[in-house]
Amino acid sequence: MNASHEPHDWRKSSYSANTSTCVEVGRTTDGAAVRDSKDRTAGHITTTHHQWRTFLQALKADHFG
């Protein structure tokens, strides 16, 4: 993977501040990356800007509840 596409600025939700069972989201030049906070060396999955925006909209609309 090109270094410019490597995820950076990893963050985890403030809702999971007191737990270790969560995911972290990092920025990429093309979208976002997601990884397991318990096993950061296992790698990550990436999405495009459009995929990430669609996913967030679905979460906010409670499509997964």
C-alpha positions as CSV (number, residue, x, y, z in Angstrom):
1,M,0.0,0.0,0.0
2,N,1.2,3.5,-0.8
3,A,2.3,5.4,2.3
4,S,0.0,8.3,1.4
5,H,-2.9,5.9,1.7
6,E,-1.9,4.6,5.1
7,P,-4.5,5.3,7.8
8,H,-3.6,8.0,10.3
9,D,-5.2,9.9,13.2
10,W,-6.8,6.8,14.7
11,R,-9.6,7.5,17.1
12,K,-12.1,5.4,19.1
13,S,-15.5,6.5,20.2
14,S,-15.8,8.5,23.4
15,Y,-18.6,6.1,24.3
16,S,-16.1,3.3,24.7
17,A,-13.5,5.3,26.7
18,N,-13.8,2.9,29.7
19,T,-13.7,-0.3,27.7
20,S,-11.2,-2.1,25.5
21,T,-13.7,-3.8,23.3
22,C,-14.2,-1.4,20.5
23,V,-13.1,-0.4,17.1
24,E,-10.9,2.5,16.0
25,V,-11.4,4.6,12.9
26,G,-8.5,6.2,11.0
27,R,-8.4,8.6,8.1
28,T,-7.1,7.7,4.7
29,T,-6.7,9.9,1.6
30,D,-9.6,8.0,0.0
31,G,-11.9,7.5,3.0
32,A,-11.6,5.7,6.3
33,A,-10.1,2.6,7.9
34,V,-11.4,0.5,10.7
35,R,-9.5,-1.8,13.1
36,D,-10.0,-3.8,16.3
37,S,-8.6,-1.8,19.3
38,K,-7.7,-5.0,21.1
39,D,-5.5,-6.3,18.2
40,R,-4.2,-3.4,16.2
41,T,-1.5,-5.6,14.5
42,A,-4.3,-7.7,12.9
43,G,-4.7,-5.1,10.2
44,H,-7.6,-2.9,9.1
45,I,-10.4,-2.7,6.5
46,T,-10.8,0.4,4.4
47,T,-13.7,2.2,2.8
48,T,-14.1,5.0,0.3
49,H,-15.5,8.4,1.3
50,H,-18.8,7.5,-0.2
51,Q,-19.0,4.1,1.6
52,W,-18.1,5.6,4.9
53,R,-20.6,8.5,4.6
54,T,-23.4,6.0,3.6
55,F,-22.5,3.8,6.6
56,L,-22.6,6.7,9.0
57,Q,-26.0,7.9,7.6
58,A,-27.4,4.4,8.1
59,L,-26.2,4.4,11.7
60,K,-27.7,7.7,12.5
61,A,-31.0,6.6,10.9
62,D,-30.9,3.5,13.2
63,H,-31.0,1.1,10.2
64,F,-29.1,-1.5,12.2
65,G,-31.3,-1.4,15.4
